[in-house]
Amino acid sequence: MSEKKGSVKEFAPLYQPLAKNNDDMEMDPIDHDGGDDKRTRFQVNRVRNETPERSNGGDAVVDVGREEDEEDDELHEANDRTRLNSETYDTKYVKSFRHLTREALPRLDNYRNIMSLQAANRPTLDELHNATLPNKMQQSPLHGLNGKDPNGEGQLKFGWIQGVLVRCLLNIWGVMLFLRLSWVVGQAGVGQAVLLILTTTAVTSITALSMSAISTNGVIKGGGTYYMISRSLGPEFGGSIGLIFSLANAVACAMYVVGFCESILALLHDYGLYIIDGGVQDVRIIGSITILILLIIVVVGMEWEAKAQMGLLVILLVAILDFIIGSLIPPKDEYKAKGFIGYNATLFMENLSPDYREADGVQHNFFSVFAIFFPAATGILAGANISGDLRDPQKSIPKGTILAILITTASYIVMAIIVGATVVRDATGNVTDLYNGTFRDCANITCEFGSQNSFQVIELVSWIGPVIYAGCFAATLSSALASLVSAPKVFQALCKDKLYPKIEWFAKGYGQNNEPVRGYILTFVIAVAFILIGELNLIAPLISNFFLAAYTLINFSTFHASLAKPVGWRPTFKYYNMWLSLLGAILCILVMFLISWGTALLTLAVVLALYLIVAYRKPDVNWGSTTQAQIYKNALQSVHQLNNVEEHVKNYRPQILVLSGMPNTRPAIVDFANLITKNTSMLVCGHINNSISAQKWRKQAQQNEQAQQAQSWFKMHKMKSFYMAVDGYGFEDGSRALMKACGIGKLRPNILMVGHKGDWQKCASSDLDAYFEVLHQAFDMYMGVGILRLQNGLDISDQITDEHQNGSITRNQSYSHLSHSSSCSDVSVPATPIAKNKNTVNNSPNADDESLSKKKVRSVSDDALADGNTELPRGDQREYVTIPEKAETRRYH
């Protein structure tokens, strides 16, 4: 390659292979002309703006060497000469330089996985410029090539059908389908029953759309509902919902098991069998054994649990098909006497209207029946709760959840219509009454059959009655199994984030799938406890409200993200609307109060208490929540609004720029400035360094080590202040940069505060000139100037041991000492000379000291304004030197 100045080698990166014969490298090694010229793989030269050598005709010639790779012939024009006129700008010669380089094309792996081999070796700008590449070849022991976990090769991942669709179907098709749907039709009628089902579907569908938007906005890890809410609204809401959602699933597992036990007891009662008393004791025995078997299934592995779920789904589908077939078969007289008379148009029109009655001391209406039926739809999160076990959560969760809602809604509506068209509301069950035509006359007797009185209507209509029992068993066991899996999964994700104390022990996982075995055992203990206690009907509304609280925050998360509009909110699922999500959140809250206003208030109180606990603990997490995005948006809007506010003297705020350096090195001047601002106006501590900071320290201006130290110092001293640093400038240029660049809009300093230059007699004249130039520059910018002088000086950096000081920047290299009183200041130093002014009466320092010793000079502060003794200087630029007792004070015009 040619070594001429301006050749392509001047700016093209020179790649050095990691190892010989490395098949992963896109580029072949470049042979250097000089064998001794060893360069790092990523090092490039700085592009310097030098005057090119002129050749004939005064044109600069950029020589492009011949490339060895034949595959780049279309992009590289070898031996071509690009002529650039050094005096005139001709756009036809200025084209893209991409054909002059041999850079490798970007690889997707470098950006998708930061732990990949290539991404781990991506250089920084400092390393490219200074050839100081560290050894980055060390691999993380937990990650293999391309960021893959060698221990995760055998992990079991589910698709959208087995992982989401099947689980949602099994949870939505619960006991309500077989035991309560006919009663809902009897009370509300076919018309309002369908409306009730559609209303329930509207709430769950809106929630599913919101959940789909969140799940397609980024990577969804384990934790399901908790993960989505916490990463959207922050740890406070996420932690509170995660905890109550885990508890709700654990208790719901006990409820489903009790429902299974009651079905078993009803079946045994038909045959006159029982274990102990045919009541509570039998429920406790059967329930404990059942949940123990379910625990063994989930502990063995998710594969066995998935197989069990598939088997239960088959039984459930057979039961639904059995009901539909049974409705088409003409009923026997015995069945007619019990209310099943077959399809009848007159009966359908009669059952179309509602007939709300009193039951268990409650006069029912549409909302009370809705509150009883709604828990049937609380299973839409079953698939999302195992998001960590899904092969592709972004596609599986929306597709499986929405399809499950559509299928179950259609099945509920069809079965409701069948019940309304075939079953009467009241029946005596006596065949004789059937022959007499009085089997529906319940005026003088209490009827035990019909959709209003019996919960066994679905079994009555079915073709094979015992199959409906099997369907009830499958519905209860599948829901219990899903809850037993969901609660530990969500709780494990919560424990990993350490939002609450003393729960990290449950975060440990076992096996290739990272199974939360400890969480399974905890859920088992909670479920068994509630089974043994009994009285689950009293807490059933509370469990439903816990689920609804989760739905509310899912909807609100989508609304809030759409409202804040952060850059990271880009869901691939487009079928959502922010106002629809807000409507869904409001509907969920209304349903909570419809079910039980007391439990709704209790749920809100629990969520608030858990929220405050997390907010008080302030966990060290940063998930980029929409709450943070909203804070930025509100702040930006407030600044824009402030620009439209006219200034008035009564609303004056002293906004001070203090040239303090690091605030912990000169706390006196920072404290004094804070006494003026009193945390009610802007205070900025400026820091000027003459050396250039390393690029890695300037990557995040507000997150480097010095800024963090300054913010920690402000927080410790309860000061509301900002820290702003400039580097690579002298004192004069740095101060000018701070005064001009600091602030935005009307939020910019109007007062410059510096320390008194105590070594003005000993320092170089250039330093003294720079000091006074800064003061004049502040005056030129219509800023007030305050100079503080203490007897022993301001700088206490010699008394501070800073172990975390940046190695590239030392205090001896800082110009900030020019902006403060020197640490070697002494009271014996003669007074600062007074500028010549015809109004000056006495130029004697001693006389001036005697006259000023009897006065107390106060700077313009909130105290002075409050006393009404001080007016703001307008048009008269002054310097106030505010010091205690023996110090000197001067005023310049």
NORMOLIN-V568799 format. One record per backbone hydrogen bond with DSSP energy under -0.5 kcal/mol. NH is the residue of the N-H (numbers start at 1). CO is the residue of the C=O. E is the energy in kcal/mol with one decimal. If there is no record, write none. Layout:
# NORMOLIN-V568799
{{NH:CO:E} {NH:CO:E}}
This chain:
# NORMOLIN-V568799
{{7:4:-1.9} {8:63:-1.1} {10:7:-2.0} {11:8:-1.2} {12:8:-1.8} {14:43:-1.2} {15:13:-0.6} {22:19:-1.0} {23:21:-0.8} {25:22:-1.2} {30:15:-0.9} {31:29:-0.5} {32:30:-0.6} {35:33:-0.6} {37:34:-1.1} {38:36:-1.6} {39:37:-0.5} {43:40:-0.6} {44:128:-1.3} {48:46:-0.9} {50:48:-1.7} {52:50:-0.5} {55:59:-1.7} {58:55:-2.3} {59:56:-0.7} {60:84:-1.4} {61:53:-0.6} {62:60:-0.5} {62:82:-1.1} {63:61:-0.7} {64:80:-0.7} {65:63:-0.6} {70:68:-0.5} {72:69:-0.8} {73:70:-1.5} {75:72:-0.6} {76:72:-2.9} {77:75:-0.6} {78:76:-1.0} {79:64:-1.0} {80:77:-1.3} {82:62:-1.0} {82:80:-0.5} {83:81:-0.7} {84:60:-1.4} {84:82:-0.6} {85:83:-0.5} {86:58:-0.5} {90:88:-0.7} {91:89:-0.6} {93:90:-1.4} {94:90:-0.7} {95:93:-1.1} {99:96:-0.5} {100:97:-1.7} {101:98:-0.8} {110:107:-1.0} {111:108:-1.4} {112:108:-2.2} {113:109:-1.5} {116:113:-1.6} {120:116:-2.1} {121:117:-0.6} {121:118:-1.1} {122:119:-1.4} {128:124:-1.8} {129:125:-2.1} {130:126:-2.7} {131:127:-1.2} {136:134:-1.0} {143:140:-1.8} {144:148:-3.0} {147:115:-0.5} {147:144:-1.5} {148:145:-1.4} {150:148:-0.7} {152:149:-1.9} {153:150:-0.8} {155:152:-1.2} {157:155:-0.6} {158:389:-2.6} {163:159:-1.9} {164:160:-0.9} {165:160:-2.7} {166:161:-2.9} {168:164:-2.6} {169:165:-2.4} {170:166:-2.3} {171:167:-1.9} {172:168:-2.4} {173:169:-2.7} {174:172:-2.0} {177:174:-1.3} {178:174:-0.6} {178:175:-0.8} {179:175:-2.6} {180:176:-1.4} {181:176:-1.6} {184:180:-2.2} {185:181:-2.0} {186:182:-2.0} {187:183:-2.1} {188:184:-2.8} {189:185:-1.9} {190:351:-2.6} {191:352:-1.4} {192:188:-0.8} {193:189:-1.9} {194:190:-2.4} {195:191:-2.0} {196:192:-2.6} {197:193:-2.4} {198:194:-2.6} {199:195:-2.3} {200:196:-2.2} {201:197:-2.4} {202:198:-2.3} {203:199:-1.9} {204:200:-2.3} {205:201:-3.1} {206:202:-2.3} {207:203:-1.9} {208:204:-2.3} {209:205:-2.5} {210:206:-2.4} {211:207:-2.7} {212:208:-2.3} {213:209:-2.0} {214:210:-2.0} {215:211:-2.7} {216:212:-1.5} {217:214:-1.4} {221:219:-0.6} {224:221:-0.8} {226:223:-1.5} {228:224:-2.3} {229:225:-2.4} {230:226:-2.7} {231:227:-2.0} {232:228:-0.8} {233:229:-3.2} {234:229:-0.6} {234:230:-1.2} {238:234:-2.1} {239:235:-2.8} {240:236:-1.8} {241:237:-2.5} {242:238:-2.6} {243:239:-2.0} {244:240:-2.0} {245:241:-2.6} {246:242:-1.8} {247:243:-2.2} {248:244:-2.5} {249:245:-2.1} {250:246:-2.0} {251:247:-2.5} {252:248:-2.6} {253:249:-1.9} {254:250:-1.2} {255:251:-2.0} {256:252:-2.6} {257:253:-1.9} {258:254:-2.3} {259:255:-2.3} {260:256:-2.0} {261:257:-2.4} {262:258:-2.5} {263:259:-1.6} {264:260:-2.1} {265:261:-2.6} {266:262:-2.2} {267:263:-2.0} {268:264:-2.5} {269:265:-2.5} {270:266:-1.3} {271:267:-0.7} {271:268:-0.7} {272:269:-1.1} {273:268:-3.0} {283:279:-2.0} {284:280:-2.3} {285:281:-2.1} {286:282:-2.8} {287:283:-2.6} {288:284:-2.1} {289:285:-2.0} {290:286:-2.5} {291:287:-2.5} {292:288:-1.6} {293:289:-1.9} {294:290:-2.2} {295:291:-2.1} {296:292:-2.0} {297:293:-1.9} {298:294:-2.1} {299:295:-2.3} {300:296:-2.0} {301:297:-1.1} {305:301:-1.6} {306:302:-2.6} {307:303:-1.9} {308:304:-2.4} {309:305:-2.2} {310:306:-2.0} {311:307:-2.1} {312:308:-2.3} {313:309:-2.2} {314:310:-1.9} {315:311:-1.8} {316:312:-2.2} {317:313:-2.6} {318:314:-2.2} {319:315:-2.0} {320:316:-2.1} {321:317:-2.5} {322:318:-2.3} {323:319:-1.8} {324:320:-2.0} {325:321:-2.5} {326:322:-2.2} {327:323:-1.6} {328:324:-0.8} {328:325:-1.0} {329:325:-0.8} {329:326:-0.6} {336:332:-2.3} {337:333:-2.4} {338:334:-0.8} {339:336:-1.6} {340:335:-2.1} {341:339:-0.9} {341:422:-2.2} {342:422:-0.8} {344:421:-1.8} {348:344:-2.2} {349:345:-2.3} {350:346:-1.9} {351:347:-2.5} {352:348:-0.6} {353:349:-0.5} {353:350:-0.6} {355:187:-2.9} {359:362:-2.6} {362:359:-1.4} {364:357:-1.8} {364:362:-0.9} {369:365:-2.2} {370:366:-2.3} {371:367:-2.3} {372:368:-1.4} {373:369:-2.1} {374:370:-2.5} {375:371:-0.5} {376:373:-2.2} {377:374:-2.8} {378:375:-1.3} {380:377:-0.7} {382:379:-1.4} {385:381:-2.0} {386:383:-1.0} {387:384:-1.4} {389:386:-2.1} {390:387:-1.3} {391:158:-3.3} {395:392:-1.1} {396:392:-2.8} {397:393:-2.0} {399:395:-1.5} {400:396:-2.7} {401:397:-2.0} {402:398:-2.0} {403:399:-1.8} {404:400:-1.9} {405:401:-2.1} {406:402:-2.1} {407:403:-2.4} {408:404:-2.5} {409:405:-2.3} {410:406:-2.2} {411:407:-2.2} {412:408:-2.6} {413:409:-2.4} {414:410:-2.4} {415:411:-2.4} {416:412:-2.1} {417:413:-2.2} {418:414:-2.2} {419:415:-2.3} {420:416:-2.3} {421:417:-1.7} {422:418:-1.0} {422:419:-0.7} {423:419:-2.2} {424:339:-2.1} {427:449:-1.6} {428:439:-2.3} {429:337:-2.1} {431:429:-0.5} {434:430:-1.3} {435:431:-2.1} {436:432:-2.0} {437:433:-0.9} {437:434:-0.6} {438:433:-2.4} {439:433:-1.0} {441:438:-1.5} {442:440:-1.0} {447:445:-0.7} {449:427:-1.5} {450:338:-0.7} {451:424:-2.1} {452:425:-1.9} {453:425:-0.5} {453:450:-0.9} {454:450:-2.5} {458:178:-0.5} {460:456:-1.9} {461:457:-2.2} {462:458:-1.6} {463:322:-1.6} {465:463:-0.5} {467:464:-0.9} {468:464:-0.7} {468:465:-1.5} {469:465:-1.0} {470:466:-2.1} {471:467:-2.2} {472:468:-2.6} {473:469:-2.7} {474:470:-2.6} {475:471:-2.7} {476:472:-2.4} {477:473:-2.6} {478:474:-2.4} {479:475:-1.8} {480:476:-2.5} {481:477:-2.7} {482:478:-2.4} {483:479:-2.4} {484:480:-2.2} {485:481:-1.3} {486:482:-2.8} {487:483:-2.2} {488:484:-0.6} {489:485:-1.5} {490:486:-2.5} {491:487:-2.3} {492:488:-2.6} {493:489:-1.7} {494:490:-1.9} {495:491:-2.4} {496:492:-2.0} {497:493:-1.2} {498:494:-0.5} {498:495:-1.0} {499:494:-0.9} {503:500:-0.7} {506:503:-1.4} {507:504:-1.7} {508:505:-0.7} {510:515:-1.8} {514:511:-1.3} {515:510:-2.9} {517:515:-2.0} {520:516:-2.2} {521:517:-2.2} {522:518:-2.1} {523:519:-2.6} {524:520:-2.4} {525:521:-2.3} {526:522:-2.4} {527:523:-2.7} {528:524:-2.5} {529:525:-2.2} {530:526:-2.1} {531:527:-2.2} {532:528:-2.5} {533:529:-2.0} {534:530:-2.3} {538:535:-0.9} {539:536:-0.6} {540:536:-0.9} {543:539:-2.0} {544:540:-2.1} {545:541:-2.1} {546:542:-1.9} {547:543:-2.0} {548:544:-2.3} {549:545:-2.2} {550:546:-1.6} {551:547:-2.2} {552:548:-2.6} {553:549:-2.0} {554:550:-2.0} {555:551:-2.3} {556:552:-2.5} {557:553:-2.3} {558:554:-1.7} {559:555:-2.2} {560:556:-3.0} {561:557:-2.4} {562:558:-2.2} {563:559:-2.0} {564:560:-2.9} {565:561:-2.0} {566:561:-0.5} {569:566:-1.6} {570:568:-1.3} {572:216:-1.3} {574:572:-0.7} {576:574:-1.7} {581:577:-2.3} {582:578:-1.9} {583:579:-2.2} {584:580:-2.3} {585:581:-2.2} {586:582:-2.2} {587:583:-2.6} {588:584:-2.2} {589:585:-1.8} {590:586:-2.3} {591:587:-2.6} {592:588:-2.0} {593:589:-1.8} {594:590:-2.0} {595:591:-2.5} {596:592:-1.9} {600:596:-2.1} {601:597:-2.1} {602:598:-2.1} {603:599:-2.5} {604:600:-2.4} {605:601:-2.2} {606:602:-2.3} {607:603:-2.6} {608:604:-2.3} {609:605:-2.5} {610:606:-2.5} {611:607:-2.2} {612:608:-2.4} {613:609:-1.9} {614:610:-1.9} {615:611:-2.5} {616:612:-2.4} {617:613:-2.1} {618:614:-1.7} {619:614:-0.5} {621:619:-2.1} {626:232:-3.4} {627:232:-0.5} {628:625:-0.5} {629:625:-1.4} {630:626:-2.4} {631:627:-1.8} {632:628:-1.9} {633:629:-2.2} {634:630:-2.7} {635:631:-2.4} {636:632:-2.5} {637:633:-2.3} {638:634:-2.3} {639:635:-2.1} {640:636:-2.1} {641:637:-2.3} {642:638:-2.2} {643:639:-1.4} {644:640:-0.6} {644:641:-1.0} {645:642:-1.4} {646:644:-0.5} {651:648:-1.2} {652:649:-1.3} {655:653:-0.8} {656:654:-0.7} {656:682:-2.0} {657:751:-2.9} {658:656:-0.6} {658:684:-3.3} {659:657:-0.6} {659:753:-2.3} {660:658:-1.9} {660:686:-0.7} {661:686:-2.8} {665:662:-1.9} {666:662:-0.8} {670:666:-1.1} {671:667:-3.0} {672:668:-2.4} {673:669:-2.1} {674:670:-2.3} {675:671:-1.8} {676:672:-0.9} {676:673:-0.5} {677:673:-2.4} {678:674:-3.2} {680:677:-2.1} {684:656:-2.6} {685:722:-3.0} {686:658:-3.4} {686:684:-0.7} {687:724:-2.0} {689:726:-2.1} {690:813:-1.0} {697:694:-1.0} {698:694:-0.9} {698:695:-0.6} {701:699:-0.6} {703:700:-1.6} {704:700:-0.8} {708:704:-2.2} {709:705:-2.4} {710:706:-2.5} {711:707:-2.7} {712:708:-2.4} {713:709:-2.2} {714:710:-2.5} {715:711:-2.5} {716:712:-2.5} {717:713:-2.0} {718:715:-1.0} {719:714:-2.9} {721:719:-1.0} {722:683:-2.4} {724:685:-2.6} {726:687:-2.6} {728:689:-1.1} {728:691:-1.0} {729:689:-1.4} {734:730:-2.8} {735:731:-2.4} {736:732:-2.2} {737:733:-2.3} {738:734:-2.3} {739:735:-2.7} {740:736:-2.0} {741:737:-2.6} {742:738:-2.1} {744:747:-1.8} {747:744:-2.2} {748:746:-1.4} {750:655:-2.8} {751:655:-1.8} {752:784:-3.5} {753:657:-2.7} {753:751:-0.5} {754:786:-2.7} {755:819:-4.8} {756:788:-2.5} {758:756:-1.4} {760:757:-1.0} {762:759:-0.9} {763:759:-2.5} {768:764:-1.9} {769:765:-2.6} {770:766:-2.2} {771:767:-2.1} {772:768:-2.2} {773:769:-2.3} {774:770:-1.9} {775:771:-1.4} {776:772:-2.4} {777:773:-2.4} {778:774:-2.0} {779:775:-1.9} {780:776:-2.7} {781:777:-1.3} {782:779:-2.0} {783:778:-2.3} {784:750:-2.8} {785:878:-1.1} {786:752:-3.0} {787:880:-1.5} {788:754:-2.2} {793:790:-0.9} {794:821:-0.7} {795:821:-0.7} {796:665:-3.1} {799:796:-1.6} {800:797:-1.3} {802:800:-0.7} {803:801:-0.8} {805:802:-0.9} {809:806:-1.3} {813:810:-1.0} {814:811:-1.2} {815:688:-0.7} {816:688:-0.7} {817:814:-0.5} {818:815:-2.0} {819:816:-1.1} {820:817:-0.9} {825:822:-1.7} {829:826:-1.5} {840:837:-1.8} {848:844:-2.4} {849:845:-2.5} {850:846:-2.6} {851:847:-2.3} {852:848:-2.3} {853:849:-1.8} {854:850:-0.5} {854:851:-0.7} {855:852:-1.4} {857:855:-0.5} {858:856:-0.5} {861:859:-0.6} {862:676:-0.6} {865:861:-2.1} {866:862:-2.2} {867:863:-2.1} {868:864:-1.1} {869:864:-1.0} {870:864:-1.0} {877:875:-0.6} {880:785:-1.3} {880:878:-0.5} {881:879:-0.6} {882:787:-0.8} {882:880:-0.9} {883:881:-0.7} {887:884:-1.5}}
